[in-house]
Amino acid sequence: MVKNLSKYFSLICGAISIALMIVIFGNPPTDFDGGPMFAYNFLFFLPLLIGIGLLTSIAFIISIKKILKNSEKSLNIFSVVLATPGFFYFGLYLIRIIIIYVEPEPMELPNRIEVNRTSIVLDGKTIHLTGFNLGVNYTKRRVYISGIPYFNSEFNSEDAYFCQGDSTFELFYTSTKDSIFVYIPKTEPMYFQEKSKDRYKVPVRAIQLSQNEIYKLKINEGDSIKRFHWN
C-alpha cells in the first residue's frame, strides 16, 4: 500500500494541484471592495496558490529524479505533464507579486504648477497675483488675486478671486491708489465665492474685453497697463 502510494505520489500531487486550480477558477471574487477583497486574497486565494506551488514543485522534483534514474518513465512523464499547468499558474502569479513589490511607485504629479507671481502695493494694502498652469498636461491657466500670498499658511482660496482660461488666456492689470483693475476676455468671468465675508478686503474689479481689445493691449503694453507674464 505504502509502496503503491509512493509510486503514484507525484501523480497525486499533480492531480490535486489541478483540482485546486479548478476551485480557484470556480470561485472568483464577487466583491472588490477593500475588506472583502483582502479576506478573499488572504483566506482563500493565497493559501490555495501556495498549495499549488508546493504540490507542483514536489511533483516535478520526484518525477524528474525518477525519470533520470529510468524508473517508470512513462508514469513520471505523465506526472510532469499533469503538474505543468499548476506550475506555470503559480509561477506567473509569483512573477506578478515580485513585480508589484519591486516596481517603483508611480510619481504623483502636482495638480498645478506655479509659473509666476507678482505684488501690487496700494494705499496701505498689498495685492498678490499668483499664476498657475493646471489641468490635463497643464494646458489651462489660472491667476489668483488675493490679499494674502498664495503660499502663506493663512491663505484661503474662498477669500480670493481668480481668473482662468485655456493656454491662450491673457490677463492685464492696472491700479489706482486703493484699487486694482484686471482686464480679461469676455469669454471668462472673474470667479469668487459669494458666501465669503473677507473677499471684499481685496479691492479688485474685472473689466471684460473682446479678443480684439485684448490683442490691442498685447501690442500696446505700457507702464499704466501691465501684462501678467506666463514664464
Secondary structure by P-SEA (a helix, b strand, c coil): caaaaaaaaaaaaaaaaaaaaaaaaacccccccaaaaaaaaacccaaaaaaaaaaaaaaaaaaaaaaaaccaaaaaaaaaaaaaaaaaaaaaaaaaaaaaaaccccbbbbccccccccccccccbbbbbbbbbbcccccbbbbbbccccccccccccccbbbbbbcccbbbbbcccccbbbbbbccccccccccccccccccbbbbbbbcaaaaaaaaaaccccccccccc
